[in-house]
Amino acid sequence: MKTKILITGGAGYIGSHTAVALSDAGFDPIVIDNYSNSDKSALQGIKNILNADIIHYEGDCNDAALMDKIFTENDIAGVIHFAAYKAVGESTAQPLKYYQNNVGSLMVLLDVMQRHQVKDLVFSSSCTVYGQPEVNPVEESTPRKAAESPYGNTKKICEDILVDYVKSNATVRVVALRYFNPIGAHATSEIGELPLGVPNNLVPFVTQTGVGLREQLTVYGDDYNTSDGTCVRDYIHVVDLAEAHVKSIQYLEDKPDTFYDLFNLGTGNGNTVLEVVKAFEKVSGKALNYKIGPRRPGDVEQVWANTDKAEKVLGWKSRMTLEDALRDSWNWQLKLSNQQ
């Protein structure tokens, strides 16, 4: 019997790639998703890659009865918890929605894990907890700043809940992963980033402009204190990111029954927005129609990761380049556009 790992939000962007990575590593992924920010087509994409169906449930992680049913029906060994709302702007307009979903679902999950004696949890956190850091690259010990949005605050609160829960000597082994900026798609173009409505991230705007779905890309601000005046982020290929979750599940297997650790997941390099645009133009062979707009309130000037800890402790390091990721994103966009 393969070890079963529950992936909450498993039909989402990172979740779907992690389902594939887990299966490739010999695990048996089980997906729950309510499709509030994902699409059921991801399940077909996973099936096409793996040549196999995976167990999946439609529903909400705040539904305690459903969660109990999933744990009762399956001998689950661990959980990777992605399910969360993540639009910064929406979180500012609807904070209660974000606290109820992002914090509430973690509480339900921890409760059901305890009742079913499931110890291992990998939690999806975010580099938003660092805010605008004083020094780059940021390390895991870098102080967290006051959150710029309710979304960012939910990640801080969830981390704090997990730390307090472990301190209570609960039987739980936790790894929290602070992601930087996931981009790219699976090399098969069967799964990728599929934003519903207006994207929240840069690369879908880039590829949608490249393919003609959007007339023009706006670059928000070119007067920052960076090499070309545009904001700097650490863009990591989603397949690399997915593999770090597999490493994290494996890392927990021989740990004490009460355990907590956290890791930055990035490339260790920062790229400006204009560097992303140029790299896209190179891999796609298309000139991108873009303009410089005003700064956006709340945008962090620059942040990128120190990934030494993940490399030393997890034995994980990102392998793919910015160009690799943009090529895969572009191929995914081309496939989507041909289907529309």
Rosetta blueprint (number, residue, H / E / L):
1 M L
2 K L
3 T L
4 K E
5 I E
6 L E
7 I E
8 T E
9 G L
10 G L
11 A L
12 G L
13 Y H
14 I H
15 G H
16 S H
17 H H
18 T H
19 A H
20 V H
21 A H
22 L H
23 S H
24 D H
25 A L
26 G L
27 F L
28 D E
29 P E
30 I E
31 V E
32 I E
33 D E
34 N L
35 Y L
36 S L
37 N L
38 S L
39 D L
40 K L
41 S H
42 A H
43 L H
44 Q H
45 G H
46 I H
47 K H
48 N H
49 I H
50 L H
51 N L
52 A L
53 D L
54 I L
55 I E
56 H E
57 Y E
58 E E
59 G L
60 D L
61 C L
62 N L
63 D L
64 A H
65 A H
66 L H
67 M H
68 D H
69 K H
70 I H
71 F H
72 T H
73 E H
74 N L
75 D L
76 I E
77 A E
78 G E
79 V E
80 I E
81 H E
82 F L
83 A L
84 A L
85 Y L
86 K L
87 A L
88 V H
89 G H
90 E H
91 S H
92 T H
93 A H
94 Q L
95 P H
96 L H
97 K H
98 Y H
99 Y H
100 Q H
101 N H
102 N H
103 V H
104 G H
105 S H
106 L H
107 M H
108 V H
109 L H
110 L H
111 D H
112 V H
113 M H
114 Q H
115 R H
116 H L
117 Q L
118 V L
119 K L
120 D E
121 L E
122 V E
123 F E
124 S E
125 S E
126 S E
127 C H
128 T H
129 V H
130 Y H
131 G L
132 Q L
133 P L
134 E L
135 V L
136 N L
137 P L
138 V E
139 E L
140 E L
141 S L
142 T L
143 P L
144 R L
145 K L
146 A L
147 A L
148 E L
149 S L
150 P H
151 Y H
152 G H
153 N H
154 T H
155 K H
156 K H
157 I H
158 C H
159 E H
160 D H
161 I H
162 L H
163 V H
164 D H
165 Y H
166 V H
167 K H
168 S L
169 N L
170 A L
171 T L
172 V E
173 R E
174 V E
175 V E
176 A E
177 L E
178 R E
179 Y E
180 F L
181 N E
182 P E
183 I E
184 G L
185 A L
186 H L
187 A L
188 T L
189 S L
190 E L
191 I L
192 G L
193 E L
194 L L
195 P L
196 L L
197 G L
198 V L
199 P L
200 N L
201 N L
202 L H
203 V H
204 P H
205 F H
206 V H
207 T H
208 Q H
209 T H
210 G H
211 V L
212 G L
213 L L
214 R L
215 E L
216 Q L
217 L E
218 T E
219 V E
220 Y E
221 G L
222 D L
223 D L
224 Y L
225 N L
226 T L
227 S L
228 D L
229 G L
230 T L
231 C L
232 V E
233 R E
234 D L
235 Y E
236 I E
237 H E
238 V H
239 V H
240 D H
241 L H
242 A H
243 E H
244 A H
245 H H
246 V H
247 K H
248 S H
249 I H
250 Q H
251 Y H
252 L H
253 E L
254 D L
255 K L
256 P L
257 D L
258 T E
259 F E
260 Y E
261 D E
262 L E
263 F E
264 N E
265 L E
266 G L
267 T L
268 G L
269 N L
270 G L
271 N E
272 T E
273 V H
274 L H
275 E H
276 V H
277 V H
278 K H
279 A H
280 F H
281 E H
282 K H
283 V H
284 S H
285 G L
286 K L
287 A L
288 L L
289 N L
290 Y E
291 K E
292 I E
293 G E
294 P L
295 R L
296 R L
297 P L
298 G L
299 D L
300 V L
301 E L
302 Q E
303 V L
304 W L
305 A E
306 N L
307 T L
308 D H
309 K H
310 A H
311 E H
312 K H
313 V H
314 L H
315 G L
316 W L
317 K L
318 S L
319 R L
320 M L
321 T L
322 L H
323 E H
324 D H
325 A H
326 L H
327 R H
328 D H
329 S H
330 W H
331 N H
332 W H
333 Q H
334 L H
335 K H
336 L H
337 S H
338 N H
339 Q H
340 Q L
